[in-house]
Amino acid sequence: MSKHVPPVSHNDAFRSDVLSGLGADQKQLSSKWLYDDVGSHLFEAITELDAYYPTRTELTILEENVDKYRRLPGARGAMVELGSGSSRKTNLLLGAFPDLSVYMPIDISANHLKEAAERVRRAFPSLAVIPVAADFTEPLGQLPLLPELPVLVFFPGSTIGNFERADAASLLKNIRTVMPNATMIVGVDRPKAQHVLIEAYDDPAGVTAAFNQNILQRINRDLNGRFDLSTFKHKAVWNAEDSRIEMHLVSKCTQSVDVGGVTFAFQEGETIHTENSHKYSEGAFAEIADEAGWRILSSDTDREGYFAVYTMQAL
């Protein structure tokens, strides 16, 4: 998932996305803007919740199959992580790859990225750590990698599910273009019982609600917004037709909100759609990978079949 960087160009992009999204018939905000510094830390708290199964399930799969991942070519070269997320998953792989030369986390949240890079440097002092502050959902251009190193892309956390199907395929194509001949480890969440999904995205402690509402606070802070957070509530919805959990912010009343001099009207019950988390069956994800030019090497899952970790080779 993607995160915020302070430079003006990103603030301009944030403003443009917010104004266009709030002006749409179905108001929406890109999920990548959920991950400023506060949002990143709130998401880490979400991963510790009992109801949030993806993180611990994926970690278990990685632990059970790490010997296989150790044999991937990139495990002896450079590991590029898209999104500097859970240090537990990252440290597991870095500790299992003794011949790895370079670790490159790519993240849009500059402060979160710096913290993650420093943690890795302390834990693995002999490893070259090269953090790159960038939005990996956009074309990455040239990365500062030694060209002779084999590359392993680590894309955990079912972040691929935050993209519409066509956008997920486009992202995987872009990664293949920037890192040809790379191998990849990617986490993908699977469809399951609705009550399990709803509880994972609307926890009783309200951490996910705080995470979702934080984007309104960010608009207030960075774009001179006038959102009253007490007049919006978090809601998670299972969209069976599109096989995805949707996160929304629901207006509790009819109101108008000013954002940097632009006024937006809300009806009571009207929502801002803030995030999708698609759940892909094995067949559905295989179609995306094939369209994007990746060959699936293996698919590992947990006992319940809740989650899958794929290894793939760029064609």
ABEGO torsion letter per residue (X at the ends): XBBBBABAAAAAAAAAAAAAAAABABBBBBAAAABBAAAAAAAAAAAABAABAAAAAAAAAAAAAAAAAAABAAAABBBBBBEBBBAAAAAAAAAABAABABBBBBBABAAAAAAAAAAAAAABAABBBBBBBBBAABBAEBBBBBAABBBBBBBBGGAAAABBAAAAAAAAAAAAAABBGBBBBBBBBBBBBAAAAAAAABBAAGAAAAAAAAAAAAAAAAAGBABBAAABBBBBBBBAAAGBBBBBBBBABBBBBBBGGBBBBBBBGBBBBABBBBBBBAAAAAAAAAAAGBBBABBBBBAAGABBBBBBBBX
